[in-house]
Amino acid sequence: MCELGKMRNKMKFISQTNGIDELTNIVTQSNELLPPSDIKRAENFISLGIAYPHIGNINKSSESFEKAITLYEEVNDLYGVATVFLQLMSMYGIRGDWAKMFDARSRGLVNLLIISKKQ
């Protein structure tokens, strides 16, 4: 179901009537089937985070990305965290919200610094 969610986050599907609702249902069903520690749960939230801006819902997108960050942090996947911050940075940059873009960039760089110190 995780892969189905990734396919459904495309603009063509999301812009259809009830497209985002179907994607949300897929993600919800997938997350209910997955164990709490499964990293695919974070990937599901990333799919939502990528989809919501296509319908103009930046707040829902940010919420979804933050849920993914939390899940990656719970399993100490700092690369996953940094990747989500890259998505946030891109989303805010495309929207012209420079303050939030630079905040996401800074938060992502902090995680990369932590990674580099561990190596």
KOLFIPA-269374 format. One record per residue: chain; y, x, z of N, C-alpha, C in turn. Coordinates in steps of 0.001 Angstrom, whole numbers. Example, Ala and Ser with C-alpha at 12.3 -4.5 7.8 and 13.67 -1.06 7.14 Angstrom:
+--------+---------+---------+---------+---------+---------+---------+---------+---------+---------+
: chaine :      nY :      nX :      nZ :     caY :     caX :     caZ :      cY :      cX :      cZ :
+--------+---------+---------+---------+---------+---------+---------+---------+---------+---------+
:      A :   -5690 :   13190 :    7800 :   -4500 :   12300 :    7800 :   -3300 :   13200 :    7800 :
:      A :   -2250 :   12850 :    7080 :   -1060 :   13670 :    7140 :      30 :   12900 :    7870 :
+--------+---------+---------+---------+---------+---------+---------+---------+---------+---------+
//
This chain:
+--------+---------+---------+---------+---------+---------+---------+---------+---------+---------+
: chaine :      nY :      nX :      nZ :     caY :     caX :     caZ :      cY :      cX :      cZ :
+--------+---------+---------+---------+---------+---------+---------+---------+---------+---------+
:      A :   -1193 :     829 :       0 :       0 :       0 :       0 :    1251 :     870 :       0 :
:      A :    1135 :    2047 :     577 :    2266 :    2971 :     621 :    2729 :    3292 :    -801 :
:      A :    1776 :    3560 :   -1669 :    2093 :    3892 :   -3057 :    2681 :    2690 :   -3789 :
:      A :    2205 :    1505 :   -3462 :    2751 :     294 :   -4066 :    4214 :     142 :   -3670 :
:      A :    4525 :     449 :   -2421 :    5913 :     397 :   -1964 :    6789 :    1373 :   -2724 :
:      A :    6262 :    2571 :   -2992 :    7027 :    3573 :   -3747 :    7319 :    3076 :   -5162 :
:      A :    6344 :    2405 :   -5757 :    6549 :    1897 :   -7111 :    7558 :     756 :   -7118 :
:      A :    7556 :     -34 :   -6066 :    8414 :   -1219 :   -6015 :    9868 :    -898 :   -5656 :
:      A :   10158 :     335 :   -5271 :   11539 :     637 :   -4894 :   12402 :    1005 :   -6102 :
:      A :   11873 :     874 :   -7295 :   12608 :    1172 :   -8509 :   13639 :      77 :   -8790 :
:      A :   14748 :     463 :   -9381 :   15861 :    -440 :   -9641 :   15437 :   -1697 :  -10391 :
:      A :   14599 :   -1539 :  -11417 :   14179 :   -2682 :  -12225 :   13510 :   -3749 :  -11350 :
:      A :   12668 :   -3321 :  -10441 :   11963 :   -4270 :   -9579 :   12889 :   -4842 :   -8510 :
:      A :   13679 :   -3982 :   -7890 :   14539 :   -4401 :   -6782 :   15570 :   -5427 :   -7232 :
:      A :   16079 :   -5286 :   -8442 :   17123 :   -6195 :   -8918 :   16579 :   -7576 :   -9294 :
:      A :   15269 :   -7719 :   -9349 :   14681 :   -9028 :   -9635 :   14862 :   -9943 :   -8424 :
:      A :   14816 :  -11227 :   -8679 :   14886 :  -12197 :   -7587 :   13765 :  -11926 :   -6594 :
:      A :   14111 :  -11806 :   -5334 :   13171 :  -11555 :   -4237 :   12496 :  -10185 :   -4314 :
:      A :   12995 :   -9274 :   -5140 :   12407 :   -7942 :   -5254 :   12429 :   -7182 :   -3944 :
:      A :   13582 :   -7190 :   -3276 :   13691 :   -6463 :   -2003 :   12844 :   -7133 :    -928 :
:      A :   12732 :   -8455 :    -975 :   11893 :   -9163 :      -6 :   10426 :   -8776 :    -173 :
:      A :   10004 :   -8663 :   -1431 :    8606 :   -8274 :   -1685 :    8354 :   -6847 :   -1205 :
:      A :    9306 :   -5954 :   -1487 :    9152 :   -4576 :   -1015 :    9098 :   -4534 :     509 :
:      A :    9965 :   -5290 :    1164 :    9965 :   -5340 :    2628 :    8628 :   -5845 :    3150 :
:      A :    8075 :   -6857 :    2510 :    6758 :   -7380 :    2918 :    5659 :   -6342 :    2727 :
:      A :    5713 :   -5611 :    1625 :    4714 :   -4565 :    1371 :    4790 :   -3496 :    2457 :
:      A :    6005 :   -3073 :    2774 :    6192 :   -2041 :    3797 :    5704 :   -2541 :    5155 :
:      A :    6051 :   -3767 :    5491 :    5625 :   -4342 :    6776 :    4101 :   -4407 :    6862 :
:      A :    3463 :   -4908 :    5809 :    2002 :   -5002 :    5801 :    1361 :   -3621 :    5882 :
:      A :    1904 :   -2685 :    5133 :    1366 :   -1328 :    5147 :    1479 :    -718 :    6534 :
:      A :    2651 :    -855 :    7149 :    2855 :    -269 :    8474 :    1979 :    -922 :    9535 :
:      A :    1666 :   -2198 :    9357 :     765 :   -2869 :   10297 :    -659 :   -2326 :   10192 :
:      A :   -1037 :   -1873 :    9008 :   -2382 :   -1348 :    8800 :   -2527 :     111 :    9226 :
:      A :   -1417 :     830 :    9239 :   -1454 :    2261 :    9542 :   -1393 :    2518 :   11039 :
:      A :   -2066 :    3562 :   11502 :   -1933 :    3945 :   12915 :    -488 :    4374 :   13192 :
:      A :     -19 :    4203 :   14423 :    1372 :    4539 :   14762 :    1776 :    5976 :   14409 :
:      A :     843 :    6902 :   14438 :    1181 :    8306 :   14182 :    1062 :    8704 :   12708 :
:      A :     683 :    7772 :   11840 :     509 :    8099 :   10419 :    1868 :    8305 :    9755 :
:      A :    2041 :    9441 :    9122 :    3317 :    9813 :    8519 :    3663 :    8934 :    7321 :
:      A :    2682 :    8218 :    6791 :    2970 :    7311 :    5679 :    3901 :    6181 :    6106 :
:      A :    3958 :    5925 :    7394 :    4907 :    4927 :    7893 :    6338 :    5377 :    7581 :
:      A :    6602 :    6664 :    7759 :    7933 :    7205 :    7438 :    8205 :    7079 :    5938 :
:      A :    7187 :    7361 :    5126 :    7344 :    7246 :    3677 :    7678 :    5811 :    3276 :
:      A :    7089 :    4843 :    3984 :    7414 :    3446 :    3711 :    8891 :    3162 :    3973 :
:      A :    9401 :    3685 :    5086 :   10816 :    3470 :    5393 :   11725 :    4193 :    4401 :
:      A :   11269 :    5332 :    3897 :   12045 :    6024 :    2859 :   12116 :    5156 :    1606 :
:      A :   11011 :    4512 :    1251 :   11026 :    3612 :      88 :   12079 :    2523 :     262 :
:      A :   12151 :    1958 :    1456 :   13180 :     946 :    1710 :   14576 :    1561 :    1656 :
:      A :   14715 :    2744 :    2242 :   16014 :    3410 :    2246 :   16524 :    3699 :     852 :
:      A :   15619 :    4019 :     -47 :   15998 :    4274 :   -1434 :   16335 :    2965 :   -2150 :
:      A :   15645 :    1891 :   -1811 :   15814 :     620 :   -2513 :   17096 :    -120 :   -2128 :
:      A :   17427 :    -155 :    -855 :   18550 :    -986 :    -414 :   19885 :    -687 :   -1106 :
:      A :   20239 :     560 :   -1392 :   21522 :     768 :   -2081 :   21592 :     116 :   -3460 :
:      A :   20437 :     -96 :   -4090 :   20417 :    -738 :   -5409 :   20922 :   -2174 :   -5346 :
:      A :   20838 :   -2774 :   -4179 :   21371 :   -4131 :   -4027 :   22628 :   -4117 :   -3165 :
:      A :   23164 :   -2930 :   -2935 :   24436 :   -2792 :   -2229 :   24368 :   -2860 :    -717 :
:      A :   23185 :   -2699 :    -140 :   23056 :   -2808 :    1313 :   22879 :   -1415 :    1927 :
:      A :   23988 :    -747 :    2123 :   23982 :     613 :    2671 :   23551 :     607 :    4137 :
:      A :   23939 :    -411 :    4889 :   23563 :    -459 :    6303 :   22045 :    -515 :    6482 :
:      A :   21387 :   -1373 :    5705 :   19920 :   -1471 :    5790 :   19270 :    -168 :    5331 :
:      A :   19880 :     457 :    4323 :   19360 :    1733 :    3840 :   19428 :    2778 :    4950 :
:      A :   20576 :    2877 :    5594 :   20747 :    3838 :    6696 :   19763 :    3576 :    7817 :
:      A :   19570 :    2296 :    8167 :   18612 :    1940 :    9216 :   17208 :    2399 :    8844 :
:      A :   16832 :    2186 :    7603 :   15489 :    2572 :    7149 :   15319 :    4086 :    7197 :
:      A :   16328 :    4824 :    6723 :   16254 :    6280 :    6773 :   16191 :    6776 :    8217 :
:      A :   16952 :    6160 :    9121 :   16928 :    6572 :   10529 :   15555 :    6321 :   11148 :
:      A :   14894 :    5217 :   10759 :   13529 :    4958 :   11249 :   12580 :    6048 :   10757 :
:      A :   12751 :    6454 :    9494 :   11914 :    7532 :    8955 :   12158 :    8827 :    9717 :
:      A :   13417 :    9132 :   10010 :   13753 :   10342 :   10765 :   13075 :   10313 :   12121 :
:      A :   13146 :    9174 :   12803 :   12523 :    9039 :   14121 :   11019 :    9296 :   14049 :
:      A :   10369 :    8727 :   13037 :    8921 :    8926 :   12897 :    8587 :   10384 :   12606 :
:      A :    9366 :   11036 :   11749 :    9136 :   12457 :   11473 :    9368 :   13301 :   12726 :
:      A :   10384 :   12955 :   13498 :   10647 :   13705 :   14738 :    9512 :   13547 :   15741 :
:      A :    8930 :   12350 :   15792 :    7833 :   12100 :   16727 :    6624 :   12993 :   16457 :
:      A :    6427 :   13370 :   15193 :    5296 :   14245 :   14863 :    5770 :   15678 :   14604 :
:      A :    7019 :   15941 :   14955 :    7627 :   17271 :   14837 :    7584 :   17810 :   13395 :
:      A :    7812 :   16914 :   12440 :    7854 :   17295 :   11025 :    9320 :   17508 :   10635 :
:      A :    9815 :   18716 :   10866 :   11220 :   19005 :   10614 :   11538 :   19049 :    9124 :
:      A :   10560 :   19402 :    8297 :   10774 :   19348 :    6849 :   10989 :   17894 :    6412 :
:      A :   10196 :   16990 :    6968 :   10374 :   15569 :    6665 :   11746 :   15090 :    7086 :
:      A :   12177 :   15508 :    8283 :   13499 :   15131 :    8776 :   14578 :   15635 :    7824 :
:      A :   14483 :   16896 :    7435 :   15483 :   17489 :    6538 :   15493 :   16771 :    5192 :
:      A :   14325 :   16372 :    4707 :   14235 :   15665 :    3432 :   14942 :   14311 :    3503 :
:      A :   14777 :   13616 :    4616 :   15438 :   12318 :    4761 :   16955 :   12511 :    4836 :
:      A :   17393 :   13562 :    5518 :   18834 :   13811 :    5555 :   19378 :   14106 :    4161 :
:      A :   18579 :   14737 :    3314 :   18991 :   14962 :    1928 :   19177 :   13624 :    1214 :
:      A :   18259 :   12688 :    1458 :   18383 :   11349 :     867 :   19661 :   10658 :    1365 :
:      A :   19898 :   10746 :    2672 :   21113 :   10149 :    3241 :   22364 :   10781 :    2633 :
:      A :   22358 :   12090 :    2547 :   23500 :   12809 :    2000 :   23770 :   12351 :     563 :
:      A :   22743 :   12251 :    -232 :   22899 :   11817 :   -1620 :   23434 :   10391 :   -1702 :
:      A :   22880 :    9510 :    -881 :   23310 :    8115 :    -902 :   24796 :    7999 :    -558 :
:      A :   25197 :    8666 :     520 :   26604 :    8588 :     919 :   27512 :    9270 :     -96 :
:      A :   27052 :   10367 :    -684 :   27856 :   11061 :   -1683 :   28097 :   10207 :   -2918 :
:      A :   27052 :    9538 :   -3382 :   27175 :    8662 :   -4548 :   28150 :    7527 :   -4250 :
:      A :   28154 :    7052 :   -3021 :   29040 :    5960 :   -2617 :   30465 :    6442 :   -2313 :
:      A :   30638 :    7753 :   -2237 :   31968 :    8294 :   -1949 :   32338 :    8287 :    -477 :
:      A :   31353 :    8108 :     392 :   31598 :    8143 :    1838 :   31404 :    9581 :    2305 :
:      A :   32439 :   10382 :    2123 :   32335 :   11824 :    2344 :   32078 :   12181 :    3805 :
:      A :   32660 :   11451 :    4727 :   32460 :   11761 :    6152 :   30984 :   11618 :    6523 :
:      A :   30370 :   10515 :    6100 :   28950 :   10310 :    6411 :   28075 :   11277 :    5623 :
:      A :   28489 :   11607 :    4408 :   27733 :   12570 :    3620 :   27688 :   13925 :    4329 :
:      A :   28846 :   14384 :    4802 :   28881 :   15678 :    5474 :   28181 :   15637 :    6831 :
:      A :   28194 :   14480 :    7481 :   27454 :   14342 :    8738 :   25950 :   14469 :    8482 :
:      A :   25458 :   13784 :    7451 :   24030 :   13879 :    7102 :   23680 :   15311 :    6713 :
:      A :   24559 :   15958 :    5978 :   24343 :   17359 :    5580 :   24245 :   18254 :    6806 :
:      A :   25169 :   18078 :    7738 :   25172 :   18901 :    8954 :   23916 :   18679 :    9779 :
:      A :   23517 :   17417 :    9935 :   22313 :   17113 :   10707 :   21075 :   17702 :   10028 :
:      A :   21031 :   17637 :    8701 :   19911 :   18227 :    7966 :   19871 :   19737 :    8096 :
:      A :   21045 :   20371 :    8042 :   21102 :   21828 :    8172 :   20672 :   22288 :    9558 :
:      A :   20979 :   21507 :   10578 :   20527 :   21840 :   11934 :   19014 :   21888 :   11964 :
:      A :   18366 :   20932 :   11320 :   16900 :   20914 :   11280 :   16355 :   22098 :   10504 :
:      A :   17005 :   22463 :    9424 :   16560 :   23627 :    8650 :   16732 :   24909 :    9457 :
:      A :   17775 :   24980 :   10257 :   17982 :   26146 :   11119 :   16847 :   26242 :   12153 :
:      A :   16467 :   25128 :   12712 :   15356 :   25102 :   13670 :   14071 :   25582 :   12990 :
:      A :   13838 :   25104 :   11764 :   12649 :   25514 :   11013 :   12660 :   27025 :   10781 :
:      A :   13803 :   27535 :   10362 :   13877 :   28974 :   10045 :   13666 :   29837 :   11284 :
:      A :   14074 :   29369 :   12444 :   13889 :   30134 :   13685 :   12429 :   30137 :   14125 :
:      A :   11676 :   29122 :   13726 :   10269 :   29043 :   14098 :    9404 :   29952 :   13241 :
:      A :    9919 :   30382 :   12094 :    9107 :   31188 :   11175 :    9253 :   32658 :   11446 :
+--------+---------+---------+---------+---------+---------+---------+---------+---------+---------+
//
